[in-house]
């Protein structure tokens, strides 16, 4: 039988459904068939606009199966349907709560087969004034941006290390590269995440698994609506493409947007005395 775009074939056996989408195959019911060459991408924070933009790239260019995991399961299901309708790939939603640490082990254990790429995309933009005056709000931000990421990624890293394959893509922020009075709570949560990913990459190096750190600058998303960028902005589609290309090219750490690497090189090296005197930095 000749190959056509996204052709679906049925074996006639109700217990076995064989779906052919180019060279990718999905079998149901008969357990974990690891010999199949399908790529499975898990997006932790499936409602993240940056995470979804990256998932679209894997769907378009790799015809990957996409698993979107998020607390708002209804919204995540809508996004999964968007991927199916737009790109003809397999996509589904799973419930996941970054702050429910005790549920993370069961969440990952229930995934069968396991993903080959994991994009950690969840996070919250912490209000500096509120966090200064209310520790519980600060703790919530750190629980999501740092501790939730550490907890689930340690579980995934152990699996990848044992299997000798897999890629973790952690989305941090350039905000973590320099503390400022206007955002040091959020910045410190992201600084912690960046350092954690650096260490995890060092640990997994040589195991067959790898870790990519993504440092977006100001990306035009709903989370930053109404804010004005200090150093320019990066379009959302460009950010998704940058993340995919980092995976494709085997990068370790990237800044999104063509200019952000050089901008942050300057920001990191501004003398501390100059920062202290300029209250508007």
Secondary structure as UniProt FT lines:
FT   TURN            5..6
FT   STRAND          8..10
FT   TURN            14..15
FT   STRAND          17..21
FT   TURN            22..23
FT   STRAND          24..26
FT   TURN            34..35
FT   STRAND          40..44
FT   TURN            46..47
FT   HELIX           49..62
FT   STRAND          65..70
FT   HELIX           73..87
FT   STRAND          91..95
FT   TURN            98..99
FT   HELIX           101..103
FT   HELIX           104..109
FT   STRAND          117..120
FT   HELIX           128..133
FT   HELIX           135..142
FT   HELIX           143..148
FT   HELIX           149..163
FT   STRAND          167..171
FT   HELIX           174..177
FT   TURN            181..183
FT   HELIX           184..204
FT   TURN            205..208
FT   STRAND          210..215
FT   HELIX           222..224
FT   TURN            225..226
FT   HELIX           236..249
FT   STRAND          253..255
FT   TURN            258..259
FT   HELIX           260..268
FT   HELIX           272..277
FT   TURN            279..280
//
